[in-house]
């Protein structure tokens, strides 16, 4: 019985060593490095247009409005009236 137990222990040790050997032999494969992505250049959508045509389009769409004509003297007079009231 003693000899049989020793034989079983040897067999178990060999089996464990084989399993460890298999685990050691496995190497992690390194994945391919990702290629560096180049940033796409933004296209200039207004390259072929003049400043005047761009300004005209903004006015037509309502993004730009013509300011009221106010004389500098009117602006200063308004400020003086506010100061005198206090």
C-alpha positions as protocol buffer text, in pm:
chain_id: "A"
residue {
  index: 1
  type: UNK
  ca { x: 0 y: 0 z: 0 }
}
residue {
  index: 2
  type: UNK
  ca { x: 289 y: 233 z: 86 }
}
residue {
  index: 3
  type: UNK
  ca { x: 454 y: 173 z: -250 }
}
residue {
  index: 4
  type: UNK
  ca { x: 124 y: 234 z: -430 }
}
residue {
  index: 5
  type: UNK
  ca { x: 79 y: 571 z: -249 }
}
residue {
  index: 6
  type: UNK
  ca { x: 432 y: 679 z: -345 }
}
residue {
  index: 7
  type: UNK
  ca { x: 361 y: 594 z: -707 }
}
residue {
  index: 8
  type: UNK
  ca { x: 37 y: 799 z: -695 }
}
residue {
  index: 9
  type: UNK
  ca { x: 221 y: 1099 z: -546 }
}
residue {
  index: 10
  type: UNK
  ca { x: 483 y: 1079 z: -825 }
}
residue {
  index: 11
  type: UNK
  ca { x: 213 y: 1066 z: -1089 }
}
residue {
  index: 12
  type: UNK
  ca { x: 33 y: 1364 z: -936 }
}
residue {
  index: 13
  type: UNK
  ca { x: 357 y: 1564 z: -918 }
}
residue {
  index: 14
  type: UNK
  ca { x: 431 y: 1486 z: -1281 }
}
residue {
  index: 15
  type: UNK
  ca { x: 80 y: 1589 z: -1382 }
}
residue {
  index: 16
  type: UNK
  ca { x: 111 y: 1915 z: -1188 }
}
residue {
  index: 17
  type: UNK
  ca { x: 454 y: 1983 z: -1340 }
}
residue {
  index: 18
  type: UNK
  ca { x: 315 y: 1924 z: -1688 }
}
residue {
  index: 19
  type: UNK
  ca { x: 31 y: 2168 z: -1623 }
}
residue {
  index: 20
  type: UNK
  ca { x: 276 y: 2426 z: -1489 }
}
residue {
  index: 21
  type: UNK
  ca { x: 498 y: 2365 z: -1789 }
}
residue {
  index: 22
  type: UNK
  ca { x: 211 y: 2429 z: -2025 }
}
residue {
  index: 23
  type: UNK
  ca { x: 125 y: 2749 z: -1846 }
}
residue {
  index: 24
  type: UNK
  ca { x: 484 y: 2865 z: -1855 }
}
residue {
  index: 25
  type: UNK
  ca { x: 522 y: 2788 z: -2221 }
}
residue {
  index: 26
  type: UNK
  ca { x: 226 y: 3003 z: -2311 }
}
residue {
  index: 27
  type: UNK
  ca { x: 346 y: 3346 z: -2402 }
}
residue {
  index: 28
  type: UNK
  ca { x: 121 y: 3643 z: -2427 }
}
residue {
  index: 29
  type: UNK
  ca { x: 114 y: 3758 z: -2782 }
}
residue {
  index: 30
  type: UNK
  ca { x: 161 y: 4128 z: -2810 }
}
residue {
  index: 31
  type: UNK
  ca { x: -100 y: 4293 z: -3022 }
}
residue {
  index: 32
  type: UNK
  ca { x: -2 y: 4507 z: -3314 }
}
residue {
  index: 33
  type: UNK
  ca { x: 60 y: 4863 z: -3223 }
}
residue {
  index: 34
  type: UNK
  ca { x: -215 y: 5089 z: -3344 }
}
residue {
  index: 35
  type: UNK
  ca { x: -108 y: 5302 z: -3633 }
}
residue {
  index: 36
  type: UNK
  ca { x: -96 y: 5669 z: -3551 }
}
residue {
  index: 37
  type: UNK
  ca { x: -394 y: 5840 z: -3697 }
}
residue {
  index: 38
  type: UNK
  ca { x: -319 y: 6165 z: -3867 }
}
residue {
  index: 39
  type: UNK
  ca { x: -555 y: 6448 z: -3799 }
}
residue {
  index: 40
  type: UNK
  ca { x: -750 y: 6549 z: -4102 }
}
residue {
  index: 41
  type: UNK
  ca { x: -698 y: 6906 z: -4203 }
}
residue {
  index: 42
  type: UNK
  ca { x: -1010 y: 7112 z: -4196 }
}
residue {
  index: 43
  type: UNK
  ca { x: -1109 y: 7234 z: -4537 }
}
residue {
  index: 44
  type: UNK
  ca { x: -1157 y: 7607 z: -4579 }
}
residue {
  index: 45
  type: UNK
  ca { x: -1514 y: 7638 z: -4699 }
}
residue {
  index: 46
  type: UNK
  ca { x: -1468 y: 8003 z: -4789 }
}
residue {
  index: 47
  type: UNK
  ca { x: -1145 y: 7976 z: -4986 }
}
residue {
  index: 48
  type: UNK
  ca { x: -1289 y: 8085 z: -5319 }
}
residue {
  index: 49
  type: UNK
  ca { x: -1512 y: 8367 z: -5184 }
}
residue {
  index: 50
  type: UNK
  ca { x: -1436 y: 8732 z: -5130 }
}
residue {
  index: 51
  type: UNK
  ca { x: -1492 y: 8914 z: -4804 }
}
residue {
  index: 52
  type: UNK
  ca { x: -1765 y: 9123 z: -4962 }
}
residue {
  index: 53
  type: UNK
  ca { x: -1964 y: 8819 z: -5074 }
}
residue {
  index: 54
  type: UNK
  ca { x: -1935 y: 8663 z: -4728 }
}
residue {
  index: 55
  type: UNK
  ca { x: -2049 y: 8986 z: -4563 }
}
residue {
  index: 56
  type: UNK
  ca { x: -2342 y: 9012 z: -4805 }
}
residue {
  index: 57
  type: UNK
  ca { x: -2454 y: 8659 z: -4727 }
}
residue {
  index: 58
  type: UNK
  ca { x: -2443 y: 8727 z: -4352 }
}
residue {
  index: 59
  type: UNK
  ca { x: -2655 y: 9038 z: -4400 }
}
residue {
  index: 60
  type: UNK
  ca { x: -2910 y: 8850 z: -4613 }
}
residue {
  index: 61
  type: UNK
  ca { x: -2939 y: 8571 z: -4356 }
}
residue {
  index: 62
  type: UNK
  ca { x: -2997 y: 8823 z: -4079 }
}
residue {
  index: 63
  type: UNK
  ca { x: -2681 y: 8756 z: -3880 }
}
residue {
  index: 64
  type: UNK
  ca { x: -2554 y: 9108 z: -3932 }
}
residue {
  index: 65
  type: UNK
  ca { x: -2763 y: 9422 z: -3908 }
}
residue {
  index: 66
  type: UNK
  ca { x: -2666 y: 9777 z: -3994 }
}
residue {
  index: 67
  type: UNK
  ca { x: -2624 y: 9986 z: -3679 }
}
residue {
  index: 68
  type: UNK
  ca { x: -2809 y: 10314 z: -3633 }
}
residue {
  index: 69
  type: UNK
  ca { x: -2613 y: 10630 z: -3712 }
}
residue {
  index: 70
  type: UNK
  ca { x: -2560 y: 10820 z: -3388 }
}
residue {
  index: 71
  type: UNK
  ca { x: -2350 y: 11133 z: -3368 }
}
residue {
  index: 72
  type: UNK
  ca { x: -2087 y: 11154 z: -3100 }
}
residue {
  index: 73
  type: UNK
  ca { x: -2240 y: 11474 z: -2966 }
}
residue {
  index: 74
  type: UNK
  ca { x: -2571 y: 11294 z: -2907 }
}
residue {
  index: 75
  type: UNK
  ca { x: -2392 y: 11017 z: -2723 }
}
residue {
  index: 76
  type: UNK
  ca { x: -2206 y: 11259 z: -2496 }
}
residue {
  index: 77
  type: UNK
  ca { x: -2519 y: 11466 z: -2435 }
}
residue {
  index: 78
  type: UNK
  ca { x: -2707 y: 11156 z: -2320 }
}
residue {
  index: 79
  type: UNK
  ca { x: -2432 y: 11076 z: -2073 }
}
residue {
  index: 80
  type: UNK
  ca { x: -2433 y: 11431 z: -1937 }
}
residue {
  index: 81
  type: UNK
  ca { x: -2808 y: 11422 z: -1884 }
}
residue {
  index: 82
  type: UNK
  ca { x: -2775 y: 11104 z: -1679 }
}
residue {
  index: 83
  type: UNK
  ca { x: -2503 y: 11256 z: -1461 }
}
residue {
  index: 84
  type: UNK
  ca { x: -2698 y: 11578 z: -1397 }
}
residue {
  index: 85
  type: UNK
  ca { x: -3002 y: 11389 z: -1278 }
}
residue {
  index: 86
  type: UNK
  ca { x: -2826 y: 11233 z: -980 }
}
